[in-house]
Amino acid sequence: MAGKSSAEREALERQNVALMAVFERSGFDHIAPDIIQPADIFLERSGEDIRARTFVFTDPSGAEMCLRPDLTVPACRYHLSHAKDPAAERRYCYAGPAFRFPDELLSPQEFTQAGLEWFGAGEPVSAEARVLKLTISALEAAGLSRYRVSFGDLGLFSALLEDTDMPARWRQRLRHHFWRPHAFRELLDSFCAGRGARRTSISPLVDRVAGGDALAVAEAEIDARKFPLVGGRELPEIAARLANKAADRQETPLDRAKADTLNHYLAIAGEASGIDQAFATVKGGARFEGARAYYAKRLFEMEELGLNPRRFHFAAGFGRELEYYTGFTFQIEVDTPHGPVSVAGGGRYDNLLSDMGSPVKVPAVGCAIHTDRLKTVLA
């Protein structure tokens, strides 16, 4: 679509005013984060899907910049630049343009995103329920009456992973591939099979790393072959990846029963309020049991706010497309003649502000509403 008519623009603005009124009445400060952002923050922390769809350019000084593909990261940058104490509780809301190469139904390359971010909440589980409630209230204020709520919980998955005896580097790689089920299963299977017999084109290089200094081996190989450093990877990162491959060869394979437990958990799905019976069949440890209790408390908080979790769907493998999420994640969809369309989503992301330079860890939870899609499904 090449722009909007006056009537279309005014209709979208009226809708956005209704959305923002819900957030502002609830005490969220209406901010306007910068549209142009440093590209590395998005390219390193948002996930492969967003990286591939971000408009990136170089400014006159040579710095790599981008048009913001979403507003969560810009809101985090705003917080870090304005808050005297990053860990102090702050609540922000916003509405403005975002930009992505389109690859989804009803996804123009320039669209409006409304949302909120809640930093440093004293009671994280209550904040999660409240953010979901506010998202639903905003959508209903705009006129939406028929929708479907789905959510997942990366906290449960991470707890089960921590309960599973394996090298920390394996847990890190499994977390990275959580959003890609096929790659996740292949990686998990490789941990069970062992790597000793598997040879690839870089196996001779890994052989050399296994017997020496990974950084020195990588540097010598790049110099000898005159390879340029591409894809944003620095030499220490390349060396670390080679060192991990070498270490994997010597590692004891993962017990297949442990892998089956992870796969069993990820297959769980059903009504959100009745899913604990399925959780009880998972052979987890103390961390997983703690995450189950947190999940149950979140449902209680939802009910206290007047939400009905019996209408919501839980899927253990659900995590949305952004890799910075660390706990509760949710998505709100609308059925259309062309298939389901996601109009809103969000969740918890407790590591993002630390990754962006905060000297202290800042708990965070938020939501985003794709207002152009919402306007289309309401038409």
KAURFEN-V735245 format. One record per backbone hydrogen bond with DSSP energy under -0.5 kcal/mol. NH is the residue of the N-H (numbers start at 1). CO is the residue of the C=O. Records with the same first field share a line. If there is no record, write none. Layout:
NH: CO + CO
This chain:
3: 1
9: 5
10: 6
11: 7
12: 8
13: 9
14: 10
15: 11
16: 12
17: 13
18: 14
19: 15
20: 16
21: 17
22: 18 + 19
23: 19
24: 20
25: 21
26: 22 + 23
27: 24
28: 23
29: 91
31: 29 + 93
37: 66
39: 64
41: 38
42: 38
43: 39
44: 40
45: 41
46: 42
51: 47
52: 48
53: 49 + 50
54: 51
56: 54
57: 65
59: 63
62: 59
65: 57 + 63
66: 37
67: 55
68: 35
75: 71
76: 72
77: 73
78: 74
79: 75
80: 76
81: 77
82: 78
83: 79
86: 84
88: 85
90: 119
92: 117
93: 29
94: 115
96: 113
98: 111
99: 68
100: 109
101: 53
107: 104
108: 106
111: 98
113: 96
114: 369
115: 94
116: 367
117: 92
118: 365
119: 90 + 117
120: 363
124: 122
127: 123
128: 124
129: 125
130: 126
131: 127
132: 128
133: 129
134: 130
135: 131
136: 132
137: 133
138: 134
139: 135
140: 136
141: 137
142: 138
143: 140
144: 139
147: 145
148: 333
150: 148 + 331
151: 313
152: 329
154: 327
156: 153
157: 153
158: 154
159: 155
160: 156
161: 157
162: 158
163: 159
164: 160 + 161
165: 163
166: 164
170: 167
171: 167
172: 168
173: 169
174: 170
175: 171
176: 172
177: 173
178: 175
180: 177
184: 180
185: 181
186: 182
187: 183
188: 184
189: 185
190: 186
191: 187
192: 188
193: 189
194: 190
195: 248
198: 195
203: 200
206: 202
207: 203
208: 204
209: 205
210: 206
211: 207 + 208
212: 209
214: 212
217: 213
218: 214
219: 215
220: 216
221: 217
222: 218
223: 219
224: 220
225: 221
226: 222
227: 222
230: 228
233: 230
238: 234
239: 235
240: 236
241: 237
242: 238
243: 239
244: 240
245: 241
246: 242
247: 243
248: 244
249: 245
250: 246 + 247
251: 247 + 248
254: 191
258: 255
259: 255
260: 256
261: 257
262: 258
263: 259
264: 260
265: 261
266: 262
267: 263 + 264
268: 265
270: 314
272: 312
273: 309
274: 271
275: 272
277: 274
278: 275
279: 275
280: 276
281: 278
282: 279
284: 282
289: 285
290: 286
291: 287
292: 288
293: 289
294: 290
295: 291
296: 292
297: 293
298: 294
299: 295
300: 296
301: 297
302: 298
303: 299
304: 300
305: 301 + 302
306: 303
307: 302
309: 307
311: 308
312: 309
313: 149
314: 270
315: 151
316: 268
318: 315
323: 46 + 321
325: 322
326: 348
327: 348
329: 152
330: 346
331: 150
332: 344
333: 148 + 331
334: 341
336: 339
339: 336
341: 334
343: 332
344: 332
345: 368
346: 330
347: 366
348: 328
349: 364
355: 351
356: 352
357: 354
358: 353
363: 361
365: 118
366: 347
367: 116
368: 345
369: 114
370: 343
371: 112 + 369
372: 112
374: 370
375: 371
376: 372
377: 373
378: 374
379: 375 + 376
